Structure formats: C-alpha cells, structure tokens
Amino acid sequence: MPTQETRDTSRRPNTDAIRSEMKQLIAHLRRDVERVEEPRAQALFETSAEVIQGLVQTFDDYDTGEEPAFRRRAT
C-alpha cells in the first residue's frame, strides 16, 4: 500500500509537466497579443494568459502546501 510520501512524490512530476505546458501557453498567448491588431482579440489573449497564470499559481500552492486547502494532513 502506498504511503502518503509515495503519493506526494509520484504526483509531483505530473504537476510539473502540466505547469510547464501552461507556461508555454501563456507565452504563446502573450506573443499573439503583439501579433494581432484587433483590440478584442488582444484583450481575449491577455485575459486568457492572466487566468492561466492564476492556475499556475494554484499548482504552485498545491505543490508547496502553503494554502490551507492544499496542506497535507498527518496520517
């Protein structure tokens, strides 16, 4: 039966990979803000980048356990 520590270390590479993909998407969206001329599209891309950045922060909080919702309970 896996221990809490085993479960914590096994999920870390998965969150790292997802976080990396989200950061790539943020960079892509911000590059596209500069490439398009239509203001609504620029706002859409920048807003999307900001929302995804919030998700990256949530993944960071999950990994560090700093937020109460993500704190690991002693077993």
C-alpha positions as CSV (number, residue, x, y, z in Angstrom):
1,M,0.0,0.0,0.0
2,P,1.5,3.4,-1.0
3,T,2.4,5.8,1.8
4,Q,1.5,9.5,1.8
5,E,5.1,10.3,0.9
6,T,5.0,7.9,-2.1
7,R,1.8,9.5,-3.3
8,D,3.2,13.0,-2.9
9,T,6.4,12.3,-4.8
10,S,4.6,10.4,-7.6
11,R,2.2,13.3,-8.4
12,R,4.9,15.9,-8.5
13,P,6.3,15.1,-12.0
14,N,2.7,15.3,-13.3
15,T,2.0,18.7,-11.8
16,D,5.4,19.9,-13.1
17,A,4.6,18.8,-16.6
18,I,1.2,20.4,-16.6
19,R,2.6,23.6,-15.1
20,S,5.2,23.7,-17.9
21,E,2.6,23.3,-20.6
22,M,0.5,26.1,-19.1
23,K,3.6,28.4,-19.0
24,Q,4.2,27.7,-22.7
25,L,0.6,28.5,-23.5
26,I,0.9,31.8,-21.5
27,A,4.0,32.7,-23.6
28,H,2.1,31.9,-26.8
29,L,-0.9,33.9,-25.9
30,R,1.2,37.0,-25.0
31,R,3.2,36.7,-28.2
32,D,-0.1,36.7,-30.1
33,V,-1.2,39.8,-28.3
34,E,1.6,41.6,-30.2
35,R,0.8,39.9,-33.5
36,V,-2.9,40.7,-33.8
37,E,-4.3,44.2,-34.3
38,E,-7.9,43.7,-33.3
39,P,-8.3,45.1,-29.7
40,R,-10.9,42.5,-28.7
41,A,-8.6,39.6,-29.7
42,Q,-5.7,41.3,-27.8
43,A,-7.9,41.5,-24.7
44,L,-9.0,37.9,-25.1
45,F,-5.5,36.6,-25.3
46,E,-4.1,38.8,-22.5
47,T,-7.1,37.9,-20.2
48,S,-6.6,34.2,-21.0
49,A,-2.9,34.5,-20.2
50,E,-3.8,36.0,-16.8
51,V,-6.3,33.4,-16.0
52,I,-3.9,30.6,-16.8
53,Q,-1.2,32.3,-14.7
54,G,-3.6,32.0,-11.8
55,L,-3.8,28.3,-12.5
56,V,0.0,28.1,-12.5
57,Q,-0.1,29.8,-9.0
58,T,-2.7,27.3,-7.8
59,F,-0.4,24.4,-9.0
60,D,2.5,26.0,-7.1
61,D,0.3,26.3,-4.0
62,Y,-0.7,22.7,-4.3
63,D,2.9,21.5,-4.5
64,T,4.1,23.6,-1.6
65,G,1.1,23.0,0.6
66,E,1.1,26.7,1.6
67,E,-2.7,27.3,1.1
68,P,-4.9,25.7,3.8
69,A,-6.9,23.7,1.2
70,F,-3.7,22.0,0.0
71,R,-2.0,21.3,3.3
72,R,-1.1,17.7,3.8
73,R,-2.7,16.1,6.8
74,A,-0.7,13.9,9.1
75,T,-1.8,10.3,8.9
